[in-house]
């Protein structure tokens, strides 16, 4: 529809990152800069938009001040500066919008998008059957990549406490186990 996107994601962050941004910025005329993923990316987008004289959108899927990276000096300042100075802050939920509204003059909710032909509700019985779950059990679910951001020890300790109380609750995990965590526990069903 006549829209061109240029995207530089986290894996490209490094010395070459700013050179690549400048090369893209100098190669054409743009209407908008969008920053997302963490505080510093919002701040970089803000500075780039100011340099180009175009609006900046700061896209939030989480309150980035809560991220572990925000323990690094200056990160929270970048976050709050981006919130205060972006032309628009887009949030994925009403609770997130309410949390950041004191810092931003212009907010909008845009729920995370999914492909409804792939992600859609199905009857509970069908899901239980297709995932080979026990219909008598209660499950707590975790979906996502299992890597160093996943607090395996905390989750296992919590489940051991729950299991000791014989609640009949099991942990259902769906995601790629990049860290090789041991998921062979009586209270874990791993997909």
C-alpha positions as CSV (number, residue, x, y, z in Angstrom):
1,X,0.0,0.0,0.0
2,X,2.9,2.3,-0.7
3,X,4.4,1.9,2.8
4,X,8.1,1.0,3.2
5,X,9.5,-0.1,6.6
6,X,13.1,-0.2,7.6
7,X,13.7,-2.2,10.7
8,X,16.9,-2.7,12.8
9,X,16.3,-5.2,15.5
10,X,18.1,-6.1,18.7
11,X,20.6,-8.6,17.1
12,X,22.0,-5.8,15.0
13,X,22.7,-3.6,18.0
14,X,26.4,-2.7,18.3
15,X,29.0,-0.4,16.9
16,X,27.6,-0.9,13.4
17,X,24.0,-0.2,14.6
18,X,24.3,3.6,14.7
19,X,26.1,3.6,11.3
20,X,23.3,1.6,9.8
21,X,20.7,3.9,11.2
22,X,22.5,6.9,9.9
23,X,22.9,5.3,6.4
24,X,19.2,4.5,6.3
25,X,18.3,8.0,7.6
26,X,20.5,9.7,5.0
27,X,19.2,7.5,2.1
28,X,15.7,8.9,1.9
29,X,12.8,10.9,3.2
30,X,10.7,9.4,5.9
31,X,7.4,10.2,7.6
32,X,7.8,8.5,11.0
33,X,10.2,6.8,13.4
34,X,9.0,4.1,15.7
35,X,11.0,2.8,18.7
36,X,10.2,-0.3,20.6
37,X,11.8,-3.2,22.5
38,X,13.4,-1.3,25.4
39,X,14.2,2.1,26.8
40,X,17.3,2.8,24.7
41,X,15.5,2.0,21.5
42,X,12.8,4.5,22.3
43,X,15.4,7.1,23.0
44,X,17.4,6.4,19.9
45,X,14.1,6.7,17.9
46,X,13.3,10.0,19.6
47,X,16.8,11.4,18.7
48,X,16.6,10.1,15.2
49,X,13.1,11.6,14.6
50,X,14.3,15.0,16.0
51,X,17.3,14.9,13.7
52,X,15.0,14.2,10.7
53,X,12.3,16.6,11.8
54,X,9.6,13.9,11.8
55,X,7.3,12.5,14.5
56,X,8.4,9.7,16.8
57,X,6.2,6.9,18.1
58,X,7.3,4.9,21.2
59,X,5.7,1.5,21.0
60,X,5.3,-0.3,24.4
61,X,4.4,-3.9,25.0
62,X,5.6,-3.7,28.6
63,X,6.5,-1.1,31.2
64,X,10.2,-1.0,30.1
65,X,11.2,0.6,33.4
66,X,10.6,-2.9,34.9
67,X,13.1,-4.6,32.6
68,X,16.4,-5.7,34.1
69,X,18.3,-3.5,31.6
70,X,16.9,-0.5,33.5
71,X,19.3,-1.1,36.3
72,X,22.0,0.2,34.0
73,X,22.5,3.9,34.8
74,X,20.7,6.2,32.4
75,X,18.3,3.6,31.1
76,X,15.3,4.8,33.1
77,X,16.1,8.4,32.2
78,X,16.0,7.4,28.5
79,X,12.7,5.6,29.1
80,X,10.9,8.5,30.8
81,X,12.4,11.0,28.3
82,X,11.1,9.0,25.5
83,X,7.6,8.8,27.1
84,X,7.5,12.5,27.7
85,X,8.8,13.6,24.3
86,X,7.4,11.1,21.8
87,X,4.6,12.4,19.6
88,X,2.6,9.2,20.4
89,X,3.1,6.4,22.8
90,X,1.3,3.2,21.8
91,X,0.5,0.6,24.5
92,X,-0.7,-2.9,24.1
93,X,-3.2,-2.8,27.0
94,X,-5.3,-0.4,29.1
95,X,-3.4,-1.2,32.3
96,X,-0.1,-0.3,30.6
97,X,-1.6,2.9,29.2
98,X,-2.9,3.9,32.7
99,X,0.6,3.2,34.2
100,X,2.5,5.5,31.7
101,X,-0.2,8.2,31.1
102,X,1.3,10.4,33.9
103,X,4.5,10.6,31.8
104,X,3.1,10.9,28.3
105,X,0.8,13.5,26.8
106,X,-0.5,11.3,24.0
107,X,-1.2,7.6,24.4
108,X,-3.1,5.1,22.3
109,X,-4.0,1.4,22.9
110,X,-3.2,-1.0,20.0
111,X,-3.5,-4.6,21.3
112,X,-0.9,-7.0,20.1
113,X,-1.8,-8.4,16.7
114,X,-2.3,-12.1,15.9
115,X,-3.4,-14.0,12.9
116,X,-6.9,-15.2,13.8
117,X,-6.7,-18.1,11.4
118,X,-3.8,-19.5,13.5
119,X,-4.6,-18.1,17.0
120,X,-8.2,-18.6,17.9
121,X,-10.1,-20.1,20.8
122,X,-11.1,-23.7,20.5
123,X,-13.3,-25.8,22.6
124,X,-11.6,-26.8,25.9
125,X,-12.2,-30.5,25.3
126,X,-10.6,-30.4,21.9
127,X,-7.5,-28.6,23.3
128,X,-7.1,-31.1,26.1
129,X,-7.4,-34.0,23.6
130,X,-5.0,-32.5,21.0
131,X,-2.4,-31.5,23.6
132,X,-2.7,-34.9,25.4
133,X,-3.6,-33.3,28.7
134,X,-5.3,-34.9,31.6
135,X,-8.8,-33.4,31.9
136,X,-8.8,-34.0,35.6
137,X,-5.8,-31.8,36.2
138,X,-5.5,-28.1,36.7
139,X,-2.7,-26.4,34.8
140,X,-0.8,-23.2,35.2
141,X,0.6,-22.2,31.8
142,X,3.9,-20.7,30.7
143,X,4.4,-19.9,27.0
144,X,7.7,-18.5,25.7
145,X,11.3,-19.2,25.1
146,X,13.2,-20.8,28.0
147,X,16.5,-18.9,28.1
148,X,18.4,-16.8,30.7
149,X,15.5,-14.5,31.0
150,X,13.3,-17.4,32.3
151,X,13.6,-17.7,36.1
152,X,13.7,-21.5,36.2
153,X,14.7,-21.8,39.8
154,X,11.9,-19.5,41.1
155,X,9.3,-21.3,39.1
156,X,10.4,-24.8,40.1
157,X,10.5,-23.7,43.8
158,X,7.0,-22.3,43.5
159,X,5.7,-25.5,41.9
160,X,7.4,-27.7,44.6
161,X,5.5,-25.7,47.2
162,X,2.3,-26.1,45.3
163,X,2.9,-29.8,44.8
164,X,3.7,-30.4,48.5
165,X,0.3,-29.1,49.3
166,X,-1.2,-31.7,46.9
167,X,-3.4,-29.2,45.0
168,X,-3.5,-31.2,41.8
169,X,-2.0,-28.2,39.9
170,X,0.5,-28.9,37.2
171,X,2.8,-26.6,35.2
172,X,2.2,-26.6,31.4
173,X,5.2,-25.2,29.5
174,X,5.2,-24.5,25.8
175,X,8.4,-23.0,24.3
176,X,11.8,-23.8,23.0
177,X,14.2,-24.9,25.8
178,X,17.3,-23.0,24.7
179,X,19.0,-23.3,28.1
180,X,18.5,-27.0,28.5
181,X,16.6,-26.8,31.7
182,X,15.5,-30.1,33.3
183,X,11.8,-30.3,32.7
184,X,11.5,-34.0,33.7
185,X,9.4,-33.3,36.9
186,X,6.2,-35.0,38.0
187,X,4.4,-31.6,38.0
188,X,5.5,-30.4,34.6
189,X,3.9,-31.1,31.2
190,X,6.3,-29.8,28.6
191,X,5.2,-29.2,25.0
